[in-house]
């Protein structure tokens, strides 16, 4: 399977909380460059999918693996699909959708996703980590996942029942292009719209989601200026 595998990074310019987010400087390199560089530690088949000519111009200073996509997509999933079709991937290509604001995703997490996908053969694969801060249990910005035998049973922002088996969901997905094509044709479900969790659309339409259990912690992604400041501090202490 590794011979038919690629990582696609959706990168949208129009963040409302952080202006020109992909181009934000993180200790000498842009956010999008750091995401790209981290992914290329696993494979050379890494491509950035963006709606911005400014991002295109910047990305071409370090790679030609970039695709200009529509600026009307409502999700990174749609952007990844357009890019995959533009790149003429075949239907059996396994794609990891790596968010463009996650510069610190460990290579061994990506390797775990590849391994678990090959072993359990779900429709979709994602990942999780342990919850170390109890405050996150009631934090709606920390999406939680409950799984049974490794397969997702539910995703919520706040769970009201037993929380002992909950893990922090990491927003990374893997699927074959043929599966992705089916997913992007689905209409949003009520649960997805209520909670703003796209993965609920997959579950509500009976697509299986395997949740890889990453044993370590992943440094947080970039959504706000506070996240930028934390990331710069983290990089200075490496």
N, C-alpha and C positions, 0 to 999 in steps of 0.2 A: 504493500500500500504506500510506503514512503516514496516509491518512484512516481506516484501519481498524486502528489500532495503539494499544496501551496498555502501561503498565509496571505490574506487580504486585509488591509488596514483601511477602514473607512475614516475619512478625515474631513469634517465639515467646518467651514470657516465661520459660520454664523452663530457661535455660542452667545447666549444672552448674558451669561454670568462672567465670561472672560473674553474680552475682545481679541479677535484674531488668534484664538487659542492654539492652533497647530504651530504658529510661528513664535510662540512665547519662548524666550530664552531661558534655558535651564543650565546655568553654569557653563556657558560657552557653546551649547548646542541647542537647537530648537527642540520643542516637544516632539514633533513628528519625526525628526531625525533620530532621536533617542529611541522611539518606539521601533522604527525601521531597523536601526542597528542591533537592537536586542533580538528582534525576530530573525535576522540573518545569521545569528549564532547557531541556529538550527538548520536553516535551509537557505539556498540562494534564491529560491522561488518565492520572493516576498514582493508584493505590489501594493502601492498606495492608491486608493480610490478617493478622489476629492471633487468638490463642486467649485473650486476656486482656481482661477488662473494665477493668482498670487502664490498659492501653495504649489502649483505646478512649477512656476518659475523658481521657487526656492528649492523644491525637491530635486530639480534637475542639476543643482550644484553638487549633489552627492549620489544620485542614481537616475537612470532613465526608466526605472520600473514604477511608472505612475500613469494613471488613467483619469482623464477628465470625465466626470459623470454629471448627470442632471442636477440642477439646484432645486428640484421640486420633490425629491425623495423625503418621505416622512420618517425614515429609519435607516440606520446603518445597514440593515439586512438588505433592503432594496438597493442600496448603493453597491454593496458587495456583489449582488446578483448581476447588476448591469456591468460591472467591471469584469466579472468572470465570463460573461457572454462576449464582451468586447475582446477579451484575451483568448477567446475560442477554446476554453477548457472543455474537455469531454465530460459526459454525464457522470462518469465514475470518479472524477477528480475529488479528492477529499480536501475540503477548504476549512481552514481555521480563520474565523472572523475575530481578529484581534483589534480591540478598540483603539482608536487613535489618540486617546488620552491616558493610556496605560504604559508609561515608559519603563516600568520596573518588573514586568511579568517575567518570572524566572524561566530559564530554558528547561529546567527539569519539570516545570509545570506543563509546558508544551509537550514534552516527551511523554509525560503521564497521560495526557489527553490522547495522544497517538496510540499508546499502548492499550488504554482502556477501550478506545473505539474499536480497535482490532479484536479485542477479547470479547466484548459484550455486544457489539454490533447493534447499537441503538439507531434510531432515526436521527437523533440530535445528541450531541454530547456537550456538557458544560463543566464547570468546576466549582469547588467550594473550599473554604478554610474554616478553622475553628473560630468561635466567637470568644474572645478573651476579655472583652469589656461588657459587663452586664448591662450597661446603659444602651448598648446597641440593640438589645432585645426589644426596646420600645422606640428605637430610632427609625423612623420611616425611610430615611436615606440609606439605611443598611438593609438591603433585601435579604430575607431569610429563605432557606429552602429546607424542606423536610423530604427525606427519601426513604424508600423501603427496598432492601436488597440492592442498593445503589441507584435505583431508578427514582426520579423525582415524583413525589406524591402531591406536593403543593409548593407554591411560592407565595410569600406574603411580605408586606412591609412591616406589619405588626401581627403576631400570632396571639390569640387569646386563650389557647388551650396549652397542653403540655409543651414546654419549650426545651426539654432535656435533650432532644435529638436534633435540635436546629443547628444549622451551620450558615455561615455568611456566604451568600452566593457571589461568585466572581463572574463578571459580565464578559465571558469569553465563550464562543460557540464553535462547534465543528459539525460538519455535515457534508454529504456528497452533493455535488451540483444538482443532480436529479431531485434530491430531497429539497434543496433550497428552492428550486423552481416551483415545487408544490407548495412550499410554505408561503412564498410571496404572493401566491394567488388567493390565499385565504383572506376572508374579511375579518376585521377586528371583532373580537368577542366582547361581551359586556364586561366580563371580569378584567380583560386587558385594558379597556377604556377606563374603568373605575380605578384601577390600581396603577395604570401606566406601566405595565409589565408585559412586554411583547411575548415573552415565553409562555404566558398563559394562553395565548392564541394557539400555540403549538399543542399544548396539553388538552385544551378544550376540543381540539380536532383529532385527538387520539394518536398524536405522534409521541413516541417514547423518547424520554430525555434521561440519559445517564449522567450522574453527577460524580465526577472524579473528586476524590477527597485528597486535597493537597495537604501534606502534614505540617507544612511550615506557614509562615505569614508572608503576605505579599505587601510591599510598600504601596501606599494608596495612590490612586490616580489623580488627575488634574482637572478640577472643575472651577475652582475659585482662585483668587489671588493668595488666599491663605494656603491653599494646596501648593501653589508655586513656591511660596516661601519655605514650606516644609520640605519640598523636593530639593530645593537648592541646599538647604541645611543637611539633608540626608546625603547628597552627593559630595558635599565638602567633608563629610565624616567617613566616607568609604576608605 
